[in-house]
Amino acid sequence: MAAVFTVYGMSDSGNCYKVRLALEQLALPHRWIEVDSTRGETRSAAFLAKNPNGKVPLLELADGSFLPESNAILNYLADGTPLLPQGRLERARVLQWMFFEQYSHEPYVAVARSILRYLPPDSPRRAELPRLHERGHQALAVMERQLAAEPFFAAGRYSIADIALYAYTHCAADGGFDLGRYPALRAWLERVQTQPRFVPLPR
């Protein structure tokens, strides 16, 4: 089957991994074009013509139009599928957790990972780590409370809310986060990994 979607992404990025995982679990044909943002490839004139914000992931649709932002892409791909409930409140709950991921989770868990993974040991940005760890653990504690009561984040079943939060949570140790204090969260990570057509983050 011919590819319906083209994804411009960086394989090591959690935000890009969200899109890869959703495409695989929905069995949607696609092609992947690797773009390394750490080498400035998202700032080229050719890429900026596709996404003026200069970030990946970026989804190219069959009609040649482009959709940026990982969680917007997840919503687009999952529309009309079991990964996005159709009920008004259930759908809003999915969005609630996806907004939480972008506002309260990713800015701390993912940024700490980026500093430790991509920057040199003497980078002055390491001074940010104590605050990032404090705020990141606050987010992880919120997740722990939810997962102690429910198997997944929204609508009582696996959804794109879980994909969004799994992406950077499962590799939080790269950013210096110890998940040992979060048993419900760790059990949820295992449940996500047993979902049909699950694929791991390329390492």
MOZIMO-V376938 format. One record per residue. N is the residue number from 0. SS is DSSP state (H for helix, E for strand, L for the rest). PHI is phi in radians with two decimals (999 if undefined). OMEGA is omega in radians with two decimals (none if undefined). Layout:
# MOZIMO-V376938
n=N ss=SS phi=PHI omega=OMEGA
n=N ss=SS phi=PHI omega=OMEGA
This chain:
# MOZIMO-V376938
n=0 ss=L phi=999 omega=-3.13
n=1 ss=L phi=-1.20 omega=3.13
n=2 ss=L phi=-1.14 omega=3.09
n=3 ss=L phi=-1.60 omega=-3.09
n=4 ss=E phi=-2.10 omega=2.95
n=5 ss=E phi=-2.09 omega=3.12
n=6 ss=E phi=-1.97 omega=2.97
n=7 ss=E phi=-1.69 omega=-3.05
n=8 ss=E phi=-2.72 omega=3.07
n=9 ss=L phi=-1.93 omega=-2.95
n=10 ss=L phi=-1.02 omega=-3.08
n=11 ss=L phi=-1.43 omega=-3.10
n=12 ss=L phi=-1.43 omega=3.08
n=13 ss=H phi=-1.12 omega=3.12
n=14 ss=H phi=-1.12 omega=3.09
n=15 ss=H phi=-1.28 omega=3.11
n=16 ss=H phi=-1.07 omega=3.08
n=17 ss=H phi=-0.91 omega=-3.08
n=18 ss=H phi=-1.17 omega=3.11
n=19 ss=H phi=-1.03 omega=-3.10
n=20 ss=H phi=-1.13 omega=3.13
n=21 ss=H phi=-1.10 omega=3.12
n=22 ss=H phi=-1.05 omega=-3.14
n=23 ss=H phi=-1.17 omega=-3.07
n=24 ss=H phi=-1.27 omega=3.05
n=25 ss=L phi=-1.60 omega=3.14
n=26 ss=L phi=0.95 omega=3.14
n=27 ss=L phi=-1.66 omega=-3.14
n=28 ss=L phi=-1.13 omega=-3.10
n=29 ss=E phi=-2.82 omega=2.96
n=30 ss=E phi=-2.13 omega=-3.05
n=31 ss=E phi=-2.00 omega=3.05
n=32 ss=E phi=-1.97 omega=-3.09
n=33 ss=E phi=-1.28 omega=3.10
n=34 ss=L phi=-2.28 omega=-3.07
n=35 ss=L phi=-1.66 omega=-3.12
n=36 ss=H phi=-1.21 omega=3.14
n=37 ss=H phi=-1.23 omega=3.09
n=38 ss=H phi=-1.82 omega=3.09
n=39 ss=L phi=1.40 omega=-3.05
n=40 ss=H phi=-1.23 omega=3.10
n=41 ss=H phi=-1.45 omega=-3.14
n=42 ss=H phi=-1.81 omega=3.11
n=43 ss=L phi=-1.22 omega=3.13
n=44 ss=H phi=-1.07 omega=-3.12
n=45 ss=H phi=-1.13 omega=-3.13
n=46 ss=H phi=-1.30 omega=-3.13
n=47 ss=H phi=-1.11 omega=3.06
n=48 ss=H phi=-1.18 omega=3.12
n=49 ss=H phi=-1.52 omega=3.13
n=50 ss=L phi=-2.43 omega=-3.10
n=51 ss=L phi=-1.04 omega=3.11
n=52 ss=L phi=-1.37 omega=3.03
n=53 ss=L phi=1.10 omega=-3.14
n=54 ss=L phi=-2.37 omega=2.96
n=55 ss=L phi=-1.96 omega=0.13
n=56 ss=L phi=-1.38 omega=3.06
n=57 ss=E phi=-2.42 omega=-3.13
n=58 ss=E phi=-1.78 omega=3.02
n=59 ss=E phi=-1.74 omega=-3.11
n=60 ss=L phi=-1.52 omega=-3.07
n=61 ss=L phi=-1.08 omega=-3.13
n=62 ss=L phi=-1.51 omega=3.12
n=63 ss=L phi=1.55 omega=3.08
n=64 ss=L phi=-1.47 omega=-3.03
n=65 ss=E phi=-2.20 omega=3.08
n=66 ss=E phi=-2.27 omega=3.07
n=67 ss=E phi=-1.63 omega=3.08
n=68 ss=L phi=1.33 omega=-2.99
n=69 ss=H phi=-1.01 omega=-3.07
n=70 ss=H phi=-1.32 omega=3.01
n=71 ss=H phi=-1.13 omega=3.11
n=72 ss=H phi=-1.09 omega=3.11
n=73 ss=H phi=-1.03 omega=3.13
n=74 ss=H phi=-1.10 omega=3.14
n=75 ss=H phi=-1.13 omega=-3.09
n=76 ss=H phi=-1.16 omega=-3.01
n=77 ss=H phi=-1.52 omega=-3.10
n=78 ss=L phi=-1.00 omega=3.14
n=79 ss=L phi=1.40 omega=3.14
n=80 ss=L phi=-2.07 omega=3.11
n=81 ss=L phi=-1.11 omega=-3.13
n=82 ss=L phi=-1.33 omega=3.10
n=83 ss=L phi=-2.41 omega=-3.10
n=84 ss=L phi=-1.03 omega=-3.12
n=85 ss=L phi=-1.65 omega=3.11
n=86 ss=L phi=-1.09 omega=-3.04
n=87 ss=H phi=-1.02 omega=-3.11
n=88 ss=H phi=-1.26 omega=-3.14
n=89 ss=H phi=-1.06 omega=3.11
n=90 ss=H phi=-1.12 omega=3.11
n=91 ss=H phi=-1.12 omega=3.09
n=92 ss=H phi=-1.12 omega=3.07
n=93 ss=H phi=-1.04 omega=3.13
n=94 ss=H phi=-1.11 omega=3.10
n=95 ss=H phi=-0.92 omega=-3.09
n=96 ss=H phi=-1.31 omega=3.08
n=97 ss=H phi=-1.26 omega=3.04
n=98 ss=H phi=-1.18 omega=3.07
n=99 ss=H phi=-1.01 omega=-3.13
n=100 ss=H phi=-1.03 omega=-3.07
n=101 ss=H phi=-1.36 omega=-3.05
n=102 ss=H phi=-1.74 omega=-3.00
n=103 ss=H phi=-1.93 omega=-3.04
n=104 ss=H phi=-2.02 omega=-3.05
n=105 ss=H phi=-1.02 omega=-3.12
n=106 ss=H phi=-1.11 omega=-3.11
n=107 ss=H phi=-1.96 omega=-3.11
n=108 ss=H phi=-1.17 omega=-3.11
n=109 ss=H phi=-1.24 omega=-3.12
n=110 ss=H phi=-1.19 omega=3.06
n=111 ss=H phi=-1.06 omega=3.09
n=112 ss=H phi=-1.07 omega=-3.12
n=113 ss=H phi=-1.08 omega=-3.13
n=114 ss=H phi=-1.10 omega=-3.07
n=115 ss=H phi=-1.34 omega=-3.05
n=116 ss=H phi=-1.58 omega=-2.97
n=117 ss=H phi=-1.99 omega=-3.08
n=118 ss=L phi=-1.77 omega=-3.12
n=119 ss=L phi=-1.19 omega=-3.10
n=120 ss=L phi=-1.00 omega=-3.12
n=121 ss=L phi=-1.65 omega=-3.14
n=122 ss=L phi=-1.09 omega=3.09
n=123 ss=H phi=-1.11 omega=-3.14
n=124 ss=H phi=-1.21 omega=3.08
n=125 ss=H phi=-1.13 omega=3.08
n=126 ss=H phi=-1.14 omega=3.12
n=127 ss=H phi=-1.36 omega=-2.95
n=128 ss=H phi=-1.06 omega=3.14
n=129 ss=H phi=-0.99 omega=3.13
n=130 ss=H phi=-1.18 omega=3.12
n=131 ss=H phi=-1.07 omega=3.12
n=132 ss=H phi=-1.17 omega=3.12
n=133 ss=H phi=-1.06 omega=-3.10
n=134 ss=H phi=-1.23 omega=3.09
n=135 ss=H phi=-1.11 omega=3.11
n=136 ss=H phi=-1.18 omega=3.04
n=137 ss=H phi=-1.06 omega=3.12
n=138 ss=H phi=-1.15 omega=3.14
n=139 ss=H phi=-1.09 omega=3.11
n=140 ss=H phi=-1.17 omega=3.07
n=141 ss=H phi=-1.09 omega=3.11
n=142 ss=H phi=-1.09 omega=-3.14
n=143 ss=H phi=-1.03 omega=-3.14
n=144 ss=H phi=-1.11 omega=3.12
n=145 ss=H phi=-1.10 omega=-3.05
n=146 ss=H phi=-1.35 omega=3.02
n=147 ss=H phi=-1.26 omega=-3.11
n=148 ss=H phi=-1.84 omega=-3.06
n=149 ss=L phi=-2.34 omega=-3.12
n=150 ss=L phi=-1.27 omega=3.13
n=151 ss=L phi=-2.38 omega=-2.97
n=152 ss=L phi=-1.39 omega=-3.05
n=153 ss=E phi=-2.56 omega=3.00
n=154 ss=L phi=1.08 omega=3.09
n=155 ss=L phi=1.23 omega=-3.14
n=156 ss=E phi=-2.66 omega=3.14
n=157 ss=L phi=-1.10 omega=-3.10
n=158 ss=L phi=-2.62 omega=3.10
n=159 ss=H phi=-1.16 omega=3.01
n=160 ss=H phi=-1.10 omega=3.11
n=161 ss=H phi=-1.20 omega=3.09
n=162 ss=H phi=-1.05 omega=-3.10
n=163 ss=H phi=-1.05 omega=-3.08
n=164 ss=H phi=-1.44 omega=3.12
n=165 ss=H phi=-1.14 omega=-2.93
n=166 ss=H phi=-0.91 omega=-3.13
n=167 ss=H phi=-1.67 omega=3.14
n=168 ss=H phi=-1.20 omega=-3.04
n=169 ss=L phi=-1.20 omega=3.10
n=170 ss=L phi=-1.97 omega=-3.11
n=171 ss=H phi=-1.06 omega=3.11
n=172 ss=H phi=-1.05 omega=3.07
n=173 ss=H phi=-1.05 omega=3.14
n=174 ss=H phi=-1.73 omega=3.09
n=175 ss=L phi=1.57 omega=3.13
n=176 ss=L phi=-1.66 omega=3.06
n=177 ss=L phi=-1.66 omega=-3.12
n=178 ss=H phi=-1.54 omega=-3.09
n=179 ss=H phi=-1.05 omega=-3.09
n=180 ss=H phi=-1.49 omega=-3.04
n=181 ss=L phi=-2.15 omega=-3.07
n=182 ss=H phi=-1.12 omega=-3.14
n=183 ss=H phi=-1.17 omega=3.10
n=184 ss=H phi=-1.13 omega=-3.14
n=185 ss=H phi=-1.14 omega=3.08
n=186 ss=H phi=-1.15 omega=3.08
n=187 ss=H phi=-1.12 omega=3.08
n=188 ss=H phi=-0.97 omega=3.13
n=189 ss=H phi=-1.16 omega=3.11
n=190 ss=H phi=-1.12 omega=3.11
n=191 ss=H phi=-1.05 omega=-3.08
n=192 ss=H phi=-1.20 omega=3.11
n=193 ss=L phi=-1.69 omega=3.14
n=194 ss=L phi=-1.22 omega=-3.14
n=195 ss=L phi=-0.99 omega=3.07
n=196 ss=L phi=1.10 omega=3.06
n=197 ss=L phi=-1.12 omega=3.03
n=198 ss=L phi=-2.25 omega=-3.13
n=199 ss=L phi=-1.36 omega=3.03
n=200 ss=L phi=-1.15 omega=3.08
n=201 ss=L phi=-1.05 omega=-3.10
n=202 ss=L phi=-2.07 omega=none
